[in-house]
Amino acid sequence: MQNRRERFLQQINTKEAEAFKELFRVFYSTLVEFSMNYVGQQDVAEDIVQEVFVSVWEKDTRYPTYNAFRSFLYNSVRNGSLNHLKHKSVEEKYLASLGGEVDEDDADLKIMEEELYRLLFDTIDELPEKCRNIFLLHLEGKGNEEIALLLKLSVLTVKTQKKRAMQFIRECLGTAYFLLLSLGMI
């Protein structure tokens, strides 16, 4: 059994296609069920697991042991599931805030705001995980001290990561960034 696991891990580390068939066979359904415990939707859970598998294939990470690899898979699926829930929560709050403020005559404005919102979250999704988590909590209206307590970080770290996130968003979105600011979306 140990030899098979070691061979499997070596194949994963060297990106052999056969190992990815085995990865899918051994882990896919279990990881989808694991994600379902968080997100409650089969299609979303499947997408999250597939993204983790793609990440394993694309990144040059070498896993030292089979148990470390298995832990990486479960942690990645858990983080992906939690990020999905955070993203969904912020999205719902934003859409609820639009509900009473945009009347029928302003359909174009609403479409523009939704497109800006989509651009913002596509950009946020590109942030490193810690930075992204901090910024999403910021968007939920949490203060620096509250974020620091929740994530067990220093307030200075929270401020630094928020500043990095804002700089990254500004660089990626260009003039759209200023529209987001003027609409109070960030």
Residue pairs with C-beta under 8 A, 6 or more apart in sequence:
5 66
6 66
8 19
8 22
8 66
9 63
9 65
9 66
9 69
11 18
11 19
11 22
12 19
12 20
12 23
12 56
12 63
12 69
13 62
13 63
15 57
20 53
20 56
20 57
23 53
23 56
24 53
27 70
27 73
28 49
28 53
31 49
31 52
31 73
31 74
31 77
32 42
32 45
32 46
32 49
33 45
34 74
34 77
34 78
35 44
35 45
35 48
35 49
35 77
35 78
35 80
35 81
36 42
36 45
38 45
38 78
38 81
38 82
38 84
38 85
39 45
39 48
39 81
39 84
39 85
44 84
45 81
48 77
48 80
48 81
48 84
49 77
51 80
52 73
52 76
52 77
52 80
55 76
56 73
61 72
63 69
63 72
79 129
83 129
83 132
83 133
83 136
86 133
86 136
86 137
86 140
87 121
87 124
87 125
87 136
89 140
90 121
90 136
90 139
90 140
91 117
91 121
93 140
94 117
94 185
98 110
98 113
98 114
102 109
102 110
102 113
113 183
113 185
116 176
116 179
116 180
116 183
116 185
117 185
119 173
119 176
120 169
120 173
120 180
120 185
120 186
123 168
123 169
123 172
123 173
124 132
124 135
124 136
124 165
124 169
125 132
126 168
126 172
127 135
127 165
127 168
130 151
130 161
131 161
131 164
131 165
131 168
132 165
133 151
134 147
134 151
134 153
134 158
134 161
134 162
134 165
135 161
135 162
135 165
135 166
137 146
137 147
137 150
137 151
138 147
138 162
138 165
139 186
142 150
144 155
144 158
144 159
144 162
145 155
147 153
147 158
148 154
148 155
148 157
148 158
151 158
166 186
169 177
169 180
169 186
170 177
173 180
177 186
180 186
